[in-house]
Amino acid sequence: MKAKIFAIVLIVGALGAIGVLSFVMLSQPQWTDEEIDTLKSLWIGSLGQLPPDPSNAYADNPAAAELGQQLFFDTRFSGNGQVSCATCHQPDLAFTDGRAQSKGIGETRRSAPSLVGLSYSPWYFWDGRKDSQWAQALGPMEDANEHGGNRTQYAHLISENYREAYEAVFGALPDLTSFPASAGPVADAEASDAWRELSFEDRETVSRIYANMGKAIAAYQRHIQPGASRFDEYVQALLEGDKEKVKIALSTDEVAGLRLFMGKGSCTQCHNGPMLANNDFHSTGTPLSNGVFADRGRTDGMLEVIEDEFNCLSKYSDADPEACVELRFLPPNGSEFLGAFKTPTLRNVAETAPYMHAGQMATLEEVMDHYNEAPAGPHSHTDLFELNLTDQELAQLVAYMKTLSGPVFAP
Amino acid sequence: MNTSPTKQNDTIWWAVGGIAAVVIVAAALWFVFGGGASSSSSQAGVPSDLDFATTRTTNQGVFEVTIEPALDPLSINQLHQWELQVKTKDGQPVDDAEITIGGGMPQHGHGLPTQPQVTEALGNGSYRVEGVRFNMAGWWEFNVNIAANGQSDDVTFNLSLQ
């Protein structure tokens, strides 16, 4: 009799334990302490304050940002009066353009990256050929396939249309009446010849206005920032111990995708930190751009940023040379980065198709297949390795990617 | 066989109770040790006997080197400084050393994302290293080559980045 009572008690206990365990397993996934730390590091709450840009003394000047916002959307700053920064960086598409190869006046060789949260990156452009947001802004403005204009044209436009706003921030504009209407170090032969005919001092006068335009645009772009996504709400609920919210914030498949993202998928190797990007350069064996072009990526970008006339060490930079730490500690061997491109943010990634530096992949599903198979690519090298994920796991990763969409804040 | 039906019954109940007890213990263990949660892939393939000591003797035994990252906890994506202390094997501080830094991730076959450099000799065998950054979680190697007093030697430190 004793044995019977004893056994019944234990059976009830066992059933109870199984019940509790099943409930725990089904109601919330188990995250280890280490995983909780990783989740917190990916959470938007870890973003912190905007990093300072010592090369731009106007980076946090509200009047400069206001001027920059107007310049960003003004199509007069182009060769044909139809192209502005917003042509390729459209606010409705998380500041991208939905094109594989972006199109200003002509077609470019790469896909316009998102500007969301970009001010947290030390490098700009897919190949990092610029080391500040203001220097970046100046590149497309005199590229023949993008804005297609030139420096004296822009200086005249500032003088005629933005004199008051410009002078309030940067001081008095010089007298530009004797300067040619079109001149600059551009592909256009006439404008290029006119630029060479200017004195060194005159070129510097114009370039100074040009640099200030970039600084104003960057002051605006610094405020293009991500808002909390469903993923962020999930992590916040986890951190706050809000079990009800944890249950509803993400679906079972999305959580499974998140687990793969941090684990078997090895995505957080590069897509880490609160912008889900380490802002560094990696070769992922992406196919030829437009089917023909073997883009050298960072290998070229590294050479270009050293030579850039607007880099952190240039006379147009406001930084103490000591503060130009990225240039000072650049790795010496650029060939190690052949075909490497900057890790892009995954925030709002569902809205920024097509993917990769030249939009070689139309959908997130194609991107997952690429990472799963890890082909060597046009430079016969990839930092990736085969993941051996199942179709279901790949679909779960895509489901997780879609939880990274949130509001985009811009002034 | 003299076993009475009651005894037989008892044996069965004891057995059933025993199985239930095993289930309870297993469940308790699973619960306590968080079974089922997968471990992070960043640690996969890391040798289990890695030495993470921050003071090490160089390969040929010429110098003793101590590393001291100024970033605590050591974390990814932040450019930061380190301090290095160099001593002879007899414990004498080594000044005027030529120091070069290298490293990378052995599992990934890539080097450091930056080129850290000694930017200042602080005296008493101490040196300031600037420009250190790690951009992935996991196991990193940090190599230090030291040339001083007509001798040159290397040492490799292991680091675990979260």
Interface residues (C-beta under 8 A of the other chain):
Chain A: K2 A3 K4 F6 A7 V9 L10 I11 G13 A14 A17 I18 V20 L21 V24 M25 P29 Q30 W31 T32 E34 E35 D37 T38 P122 R259 M262 G263 K264 G265 S266 T268 Q269 C270 N272 G273 N278 N279 D280 F281 V325 E326 R328 F329 L330 P331 P332 N333 E336 D383
Chain B: N9 D10 T11 W13 W14 V16 G17 I19 A20 A21 V23 I24 A27 A28 W30 F31 G34 G36 A37 S38 S39 S40 S41 S42 I76 N77 L79 H108 G109 H110 G111 L112 P113 T114 Q115 P116 Q117 E130 G131 R133 N135 M136 A137 G138 Q162
